């Protein structure tokens, strides 16, 4: 998996920064869910 580049959001409008941060938070939540599901599938 490729590494995610560091984003400089300081030049973006506030609404865009908020949208990007929301997407990143959702991504992190999905990663945690995927890890839990992978663990459950491995137990089958």
Residue pairs with C-beta under 8 A, 6 or more apart in sequence:
7 20
9 16
9 17
9 20
9 21
12 20
